């Protein structure tokens, strides 16, 4: 399944490579990062989940397979280290496109977070300028000048918000096939792995077959790692959605009673854009990527397992 999935991923990307190149050439994502003056340290902190997904998870799988194959070599001398490589190669190759999209999710989340930091600072200043003490302290011309400066900054932030949204949604449009295919493979692998563990456990109880501990541990690792990967994707996508929607909440909290007319217009336009976009990540319209994806995936796995186990038990008891 992983080999076929990898082949389909790259064939699909090859068919749309021209459109992907045009999107990346039109999206000035690095100019946006430079605009916010994001430090290397802050980006490294945001990119930690990407490092875990790209390097830690495949490394844990590879080590598990090496240990398991070393255990099998005691029984099957024809096995070699090439067996591990041929197993891991399709998994690593098939995950690269999804890793690229996951990286774009993390980068978009970091930029949205920086936009919200600037909006929170602007919120504090706008509400402070309209307090009775500040209104009596400063002349109307000064407050009008300050609100015009804030309106210019808000207009720039609105432009950056729209650009990041287009970047994230555009990459989702091109990576939706890979995301859906990978989710389907993980669903099948998880269901199959749980069913194999069930069969080994039942065979040990009913047929008194020896229980292979090494195989059970290897299967357990290959069940836990996809779960952690889906959990990581769900957490990052939910944080991204929260940061994208937080901008609207900050704009709503701005006091516009004594603000300048131009600033009011910019706030209304920015808020309307946030409400109109309704930031969502739904590849191919099948499954929305958010914090509930773990429950959706594993409730489906539980349903499939219930059906398979019921049929297996029916067959086992009918043969007795």
JOLINNOR-V70041 format. One record per run of one state. SS is the DSSP state (~ for helix, > for strand, _ for the rest). FROM is the first residue (numbers start at 1). TO is the last residue. If there is no record, write none. Layout:
[[SS;FROM;TO] [SS;FROM;TO]]
This chain:
[[_;1;1] [~;2;15] [_;16;16] [~;17;26] [_;27;28] [~;29;35] [_;36;39] [~;40;46] [_;47;47] [~;48;73] [_;74;80] [~;81;129] [_;130;131] [~;132;137] [_;138;139] [~;140;206] [_;207;212] [~;213;252] [_;253;260] [~;261;277] [_;278;281] [>;282;283] [_;284;286] [>;287;288] [_;289;292] [~;293;319] [_;320;320]]
